[in-house]
Amino acid sequence: MAGNPPRITSEQLRAARGLLRWSQTKLSEASGVSLPTIKRLEAETGPLGGLNMTAATLRRALEDAGVVFIEANGGGVGVRFREPNASPSL
Protein backbone atom coordinates (compact mmCIF):
# COMPACT_ATOMS: atom_id res chain seq x y z
CA MET A 1 0.00 0.00 0.00
CA ALA A 2 3.01 2.30 -0.17
CA GLY A 3 2.13 5.54 -1.88
CA ASN A 4 -1.61 5.16 -1.31
CA PRO A 5 -3.20 7.69 1.04
CA PRO A 6 -4.97 6.26 4.09
CA ARG A 7 -8.64 5.50 3.64
CA ILE A 8 -10.87 8.33 4.81
CA THR A 9 -13.73 7.82 7.23
CA SER A 10 -17.42 8.30 6.52
CA GLU A 11 -17.30 11.16 9.04
CA GLN A 12 -14.56 12.87 7.01
CA LEU A 13 -16.58 12.34 3.83
CA ARG A 14 -19.61 14.07 5.36
CA ALA A 15 -17.46 16.84 6.85
CA ALA A 16 -15.63 17.50 3.58
CA ARG A 17 -18.89 17.69 1.71
CA GLY A 18 -20.27 20.08 4.34
CA LEU A 19 -17.15 22.24 4.19
CA LEU A 20 -17.64 22.64 0.45
CA ARG A 21 -21.41 23.10 0.89
CA TRP A 22 -21.95 20.26 -1.56
CA SER A 23 -25.05 18.12 -1.63
CA GLN A 24 -24.70 14.38 -2.07
CA THR A 25 -25.89 14.95 -5.64
CA LYS A 26 -23.08 17.46 -6.29
CA LEU A 27 -20.50 14.99 -4.93
CA SER A 28 -21.96 12.28 -7.16
CA GLU A 29 -21.66 14.55 -10.19
CA ALA A 30 -18.11 15.63 -9.30
CA SER A 31 -16.87 12.11 -8.61
CA GLY A 32 -18.90 9.92 -10.94
CA VAL A 33 -19.86 7.74 -7.95
CA SER A 34 -23.58 6.91 -7.88
CA LEU A 35 -25.83 8.78 -5.47
CA PRO A 36 -27.10 5.56 -3.80
CA THR A 37 -23.48 4.53 -3.15
CA ILE A 38 -22.66 7.88 -1.54
CA LYS A 39 -25.79 7.70 0.62
CA ARG A 40 -24.87 4.19 1.75
CA LEU A 41 -21.25 5.08 2.53
CA GLU A 42 -22.21 8.22 4.45
CA ALA A 43 -24.72 6.29 6.57
CA GLU A 44 -21.90 4.15 8.01
CA THR A 45 -19.38 5.05 10.69
CA GLY A 46 -15.64 4.61 10.67
CA PRO A 47 -13.38 3.86 7.69
CA LEU A 48 -15.19 4.26 4.39
CA GLY A 49 -16.57 0.94 3.24
CA GLY A 50 -16.94 -0.21 -0.32
CA LEU A 51 -14.31 -0.72 -2.96
CA ASN A 52 -10.88 0.88 -2.59
CA MET A 53 -11.37 2.47 -6.02
CA THR A 54 -14.64 4.11 -4.91
CA ALA A 55 -13.06 5.56 -1.76
CA ALA A 56 -10.09 6.85 -3.78
CA THR A 57 -12.41 8.41 -6.38
CA LEU A 58 -14.43 10.25 -3.73
CA ARG A 59 -11.27 11.42 -1.98
CA ARG A 60 -9.78 12.68 -5.24
CA ALA A 61 -12.94 14.64 -6.15
CA LEU A 62 -12.98 16.36 -2.77
CA GLU A 63 -9.24 17.06 -2.85
CA ASP A 64 -9.58 18.50 -6.35
CA ALA A 65 -12.21 20.87 -4.91
CA GLY A 66 -9.72 22.10 -2.29
CA VAL A 67 -10.22 19.83 0.72
CA VAL A 68 -7.31 18.36 2.68
CA PHE A 69 -7.86 15.23 4.76
CA ILE A 70 -6.08 15.28 8.12
CA GLU A 71 -4.91 12.00 9.61
CA ALA A 72 -5.10 11.13 13.28
CA ASN A 73 -1.67 12.44 14.22
CA GLY A 74 -2.03 12.90 17.93
CA GLY A 75 -5.53 14.33 17.52
CA GLY A 76 -8.59 13.20 15.69
CA VAL A 77 -9.00 12.89 11.94
CA GLY A 78 -10.49 15.86 10.16
CA VAL A 79 -10.75 18.01 7.06
CA ARG A 80 -9.82 21.56 6.14
CA PHE A 81 -9.38 23.73 3.08
CA ARG A 82 -6.05 23.44 1.28
CA GLU A 83 -5.70 27.22 1.10
CA PRO A 84 -6.30 29.59 3.98
CA ASN A 85 -9.32 31.84 3.45
CA ALA A 86 -10.69 29.50 0.78
CA SER A 87 -14.37 29.67 0.10
CA PRO A 88 -16.46 26.81 -1.21
CA SER A 89 -17.41 26.68 -4.86
CA LEU A 90 -21.16 26.87 -4.94
mmCIF file of the C-alpha atoms, coordinates in Angstrom:
data_MODEL
# 
_entry.id   MODEL 
# 
loop_
_atom_site.group_PDB 
_atom_site.id 
_atom_site.type_symbol 
_atom_site.label_atom_id 
_atom_site.label_alt_id 
_atom_site.label_comp_id 
_atom_site.label_asym_id 
_atom_site.label_entity_id 
_atom_site.label_seq_id 
_atom_site.pdbx_PDB_ins_code 
_atom_site.Cartn_x 
_atom_site.Cartn_y 
_atom_site.Cartn_z 
_atom_site.occupancy 
_atom_site.B_iso_or_equiv 
_atom_site.pdbx_formal_charge 
_atom_site.auth_seq_id 
_atom_site.auth_comp_id 
_atom_site.auth_asym_id 
_atom_site.auth_atom_id 
_atom_site.pdbx_PDB_model_num 
ATOM 1  C CA . MET A 1 1  ? 0.000   0.000  0.000   1.00 0.00 ? 1  MET A CA 1 
ATOM 2  C CA . ALA A 1 2  ? 3.008   2.300  -0.173  1.00 0.00 ? 2  ALA A CA 1 
ATOM 3  C CA . GLY A 1 3  ? 2.134   5.543  -1.882  1.00 0.00 ? 3  GLY A CA 1 
ATOM 4  C CA . ASN A 1 4  ? -1.606  5.163  -1.314  1.00 0.00 ? 4  ASN A CA 1 
ATOM 5  C CA . PRO A 1 5  ? -3.203  7.688  1.045   1.00 0.00 ? 5  PRO A CA 1 
ATOM 6  C CA . PRO A 1 6  ? -4.972  6.261  4.092   1.00 0.00 ? 6  PRO A CA 1 
ATOM 7  C CA . ARG A 1 7  ? -8.640  5.499  3.643   1.00 0.00 ? 7  ARG A CA 1 
ATOM 8  C CA . ILE A 1 8  ? -10.870 8.326  4.812   1.00 0.00 ? 8  ILE A CA 1 
ATOM 9  C CA . THR A 1 9  ? -13.734 7.820  7.229   1.00 0.00 ? 9  THR A CA 1 
ATOM 10 C CA . SER A 1 10 ? -17.416 8.304  6.524   1.00 0.00 ? 10 SER A CA 1 
ATOM 11 C CA . GLU A 1 11 ? -17.301 11.159 9.038   1.00 0.00 ? 11 GLU A CA 1 
ATOM 12 C CA . GLN A 1 12 ? -14.564 12.868 7.010   1.00 0.00 ? 12 GLN A CA 1 
ATOM 13 C CA . LEU A 1 13 ? -16.578 12.337 3.829   1.00 0.00 ? 13 LEU A CA 1 
ATOM 14 C CA . ARG A 1 14 ? -19.614 14.075 5.357   1.00 0.00 ? 14 ARG A CA 1 
ATOM 15 C CA . ALA A 1 15 ? -17.464 16.842 6.852   1.00 0.00 ? 15 ALA A CA 1 
ATOM 16 C CA . ALA A 1 16 ? -15.629 17.503 3.577   1.00 0.00 ? 16 ALA A CA 1 
ATOM 17 C CA . ARG A 1 17 ? -18.894 17.694 1.705   1.00 0.00 ? 17 ARG A CA 1 
ATOM 18 C CA . GLY A 1 18 ? -20.267 20.080 4.337   1.00 0.00 ? 18 GLY A CA 1 
ATOM 19 C CA . LEU A 1 19 ? -17.146 22.244 4.191   1.00 0.00 ? 19 LEU A CA 1 
ATOM 20 C CA . LEU A 1 20 ? -17.644 22.641 0.449   1.00 0.00 ? 20 LEU A CA 1 
ATOM 21 C CA . ARG A 1 21 ? -21.412 23.097 0.893   1.00 0.00 ? 21 ARG A CA 1 
ATOM 22 C CA . TRP A 1 22 ? -21.948 20.262 -1.559  1.00 0.00 ? 22 TRP A CA 1 
ATOM 23 C CA . SER A 1 23 ? -25.046 18.123 -1.627  1.00 0.00 ? 23 SER A CA 1 
ATOM 24 C CA . GLN A 1 24 ? -24.700 14.381 -2.067  1.00 0.00 ? 24 GLN A CA 1 
ATOM 25 C CA . THR A 1 25 ? -25.888 14.947 -5.639  1.00 0.00 ? 25 THR A CA 1 
ATOM 26 C CA . LYS A 1 26 ? -23.078 17.456 -6.293  1.00 0.00 ? 26 LYS A CA 1 
ATOM 27 C CA . LEU A 1 27 ? -20.501 14.986 -4.929  1.00 0.00 ? 27 LEU A CA 1 
ATOM 28 C CA . SER A 1 28 ? -21.963 12.283 -7.156  1.00 0.00 ? 28 SER A CA 1 
ATOM 29 C CA . GLU A 1 29 ? -21.658 14.552 -10.195 1.00 0.00 ? 29 GLU A CA 1 
ATOM 30 C CA . ALA A 1 30 ? -18.112 15.631 -9.303  1.00 0.00 ? 30 ALA A CA 1 
ATOM 31 C CA . SER A 1 31 ? -16.873 12.112 -8.614  1.00 0.00 ? 31 SER A CA 1 
ATOM 32 C CA . GLY A 1 32 ? -18.900 9.916  -10.943 1.00 0.00 ? 32 GLY A CA 1 
ATOM 33 C CA . VAL A 1 33 ? -19.864 7.736  -7.954  1.00 0.00 ? 33 VAL A CA 1 
ATOM 34 C CA . SER A 1 34 ? -23.577 6.910  -7.878  1.00 0.00 ? 34 SER A CA 1 
ATOM 35 C CA . LEU A 1 35 ? -25.827 8.776  -5.473  1.00 0.00 ? 35 LEU A CA 1 
ATOM 36 C CA . PRO A 1 36 ? -27.101 5.558  -3.802  1.00 0.00 ? 36 PRO A CA 1 
ATOM 37 C CA . THR A 1 37 ? -23.484 4.527  -3.145  1.00 0.00 ? 37 THR A CA 1 
ATOM 38 C CA . ILE A 1 38 ? -22.656 7.884  -1.543  1.00 0.00 ? 38 ILE A CA 1 
ATOM 39 C CA . LYS A 1 39 ? -25.789 7.697  0.617   1.00 0.00 ? 39 LYS A CA 1 
ATOM 40 C CA . ARG A 1 40 ? -24.869 4.189  1.751   1.00 0.00 ? 40 ARG A CA 1 
ATOM 41 C CA . LEU A 1 41 ? -21.252 5.083  2.528   1.00 0.00 ? 41 LEU A CA 1 
ATOM 42 C CA . GLU A 1 42 ? -22.205 8.224  4.450   1.00 0.00 ? 42 GLU A CA 1 
ATOM 43 C CA . ALA A 1 43 ? -24.715 6.289  6.574   1.00 0.00 ? 43 ALA A CA 1 
ATOM 44 C CA . GLU A 1 44 ? -21.900 4.154  8.010   1.00 0.00 ? 44 GLU A CA 1 
ATOM 45 C CA . THR A 1 45 ? -19.380 5.047  10.693  1.00 0.00 ? 45 THR A CA 1 
ATOM 46 C CA . GLY A 1 46 ? -15.637 4.606  10.669  1.00 0.00 ? 46 GLY A CA 1 
ATOM 47 C CA . PRO A 1 47 ? -13.384 3.864  7.693   1.00 0.00 ? 47 PRO A CA 1 
ATOM 48 C CA . LEU A 1 48 ? -15.190 4.256  4.392   1.00 0.00 ? 48 LEU A CA 1 
ATOM 49 C CA . GLY A 1 49 ? -16.566 0.936  3.241   1.00 0.00 ? 49 GLY A CA 1 
ATOM 50 C CA . GLY A 1 50 ? -16.942 -0.206 -0.319  1.00 0.00 ? 50 GLY A CA 1 
ATOM 51 C CA . LEU A 1 51 ? -14.312 -0.719 -2.957  1.00 0.00 ? 51 LEU A CA 1 
ATOM 52 C CA . ASN A 1 52 ? -10.884 0.884  -2.594  1.00 0.00 ? 52 ASN A CA 1 
ATOM 53 C CA . MET A 1 53 ? -11.373 2.474  -6.021  1.00 0.00 ? 53 MET A CA 1 
ATOM 54 C CA . THR A 1 54 ? -14.637 4.109  -4.908  1.00 0.00 ? 54 THR A CA 1 
ATOM 55 C CA . ALA A 1 55 ? -13.062 5.558  -1.760  1.00 0.00 ? 55 ALA A CA 1 
ATOM 56 C CA . ALA A 1 56 ? -10.094 6.854  -3.783  1.00 0.00 ? 56 ALA A CA 1 
ATOM 57 C CA . THR A 1 57 ? -12.412 8.413  -6.382  1.00 0.00 ? 57 THR A CA 1 
ATOM 58 C CA . LEU A 1 58 ? -14.428 10.245 -3.727  1.00 0.00 ? 58 LEU A CA 1 
ATOM 59 C CA . ARG A 1 59 ? -11.271 11.418 -1.977  1.00 0.00 ? 59 ARG A CA 1 
ATOM 60 C CA . ARG A 1 60 ? -9.781  12.685 -5.238  1.00 0.00 ? 60 ARG A CA 1 
ATOM 61 C CA . ALA A 1 61 ? -12.944 14.643 -6.155  1.00 0.00 ? 61 ALA A CA 1 
ATOM 62 C CA . LEU A 1 62 ? -12.984 16.358 -2.772  1.00 0.00 ? 62 LEU A CA 1 
ATOM 63 C CA . GLU A 1 63 ? -9.242  17.058 -2.850  1.00 0.00 ? 63 GLU A CA 1 
ATOM 64 C CA . ASP A 1 64 ? -9.584  18.502 -6.353  1.00 0.00 ? 64 ASP A CA 1 
ATOM 65 C CA . ALA A 1 65 ? -12.208 20.866 -4.910  1.00 0.00 ? 65 ALA A CA 1 
ATOM 66 C CA . GLY A 1 66 ? -9.718  22.098 -2.292  1.00 0.00 ? 66 GLY A CA 1 
ATOM 67 C CA . VAL A 1 67 ? -10.218 19.826 0.724   1.00 0.00 ? 67 VAL A CA 1 
ATOM 68 C CA . VAL A 1 68 ? -7.307  18.357 2.682   1.00 0.00 ? 68 VAL A CA 1 
ATOM 69 C CA . PHE A 1 69 ? -7.864  15.227 4.758   1.00 0.00 ? 69 PHE A CA 1 
ATOM 70 C CA . ILE A 1 70 ? -6.076  15.277 8.118   1.00 0.00 ? 70 ILE A CA 1 
ATOM 71 C CA . GLU A 1 71 ? -4.907  11.998 9.611   1.00 0.00 ? 71 GLU A CA 1 
ATOM 72 C CA . ALA A 1 72 ? -5.101  11.126 13.285  1.00 0.00 ? 72 ALA A CA 1 
ATOM 73 C CA . ASN A 1 73 ? -1.668  12.439 14.221  1.00 0.00 ? 73 ASN A CA 1 
ATOM 74 C CA . GLY A 1 74 ? -2.032  12.899 17.929  1.00 0.00 ? 74 GLY A CA 1 
ATOM 75 C CA . GLY A 1 75 ? -5.529  14.326 17.522  1.00 0.00 ? 75 GLY A CA 1 
ATOM 76 C CA . GLY A 1 76 ? -8.591  13.196 15.690  1.00 0.00 ? 76 GLY A CA 1 
ATOM 77 C CA . VAL A 1 77 ? -8.997  12.890 11.941  1.00 0.00 ? 77 VAL A CA 1 
ATOM 78 C CA . GLY A 1 78 ? -10.494 15.858 10.159  1.00 0.00 ? 78 GLY A CA 1 
ATOM 79 C CA . VAL A 1 79 ? -10.751 18.011 7.063   1.00 0.00 ? 79 VAL A CA 1 
ATOM 80 C CA . ARG A 1 80 ? -9.816  21.559 6.142   1.00 0.00 ? 80 ARG A CA 1 
ATOM 81 C CA . PHE A 1 81 ? -9.383  23.727 3.084   1.00 0.00 ? 81 PHE A CA 1 
ATOM 82 C CA . ARG A 1 82 ? -6.054  23.441 1.285   1.00 0.00 ? 82 ARG A CA 1 
ATOM 83 C CA . GLU A 1 83 ? -5.702  27.225 1.097   1.00 0.00 ? 83 GLU A CA 1 
ATOM 84 C CA . PRO A 1 84 ? -6.299  29.589 3.983   1.00 0.00 ? 84 PRO A CA 1 
ATOM 85 C CA . ASN A 1 85 ? -9.318  31.842 3.445   1.00 0.00 ? 85 ASN A CA 1 
ATOM 86 C CA . ALA A 1 86 ? -10.686 29.497 0.777   1.00 0.00 ? 86 ALA A CA 1 
ATOM 87 C CA . SER A 1 87 ? -14.369 29.667 0.100   1.00 0.00 ? 87 SER A CA 1 
ATOM 88 C CA . PRO A 1 88 ? -16.464 26.812 -1.206  1.00 0.00 ? 88 PRO A CA 1 
ATOM 89 C CA . SER A 1 89 ? -17.408 26.685 -4.856  1.00 0.00 ? 89 SER A CA 1 
ATOM 90 C CA . LEU A 1 90 ? -21.162 26.871 -4.940  1.00 0.00 ? 90 LEU A CA 1 
# 
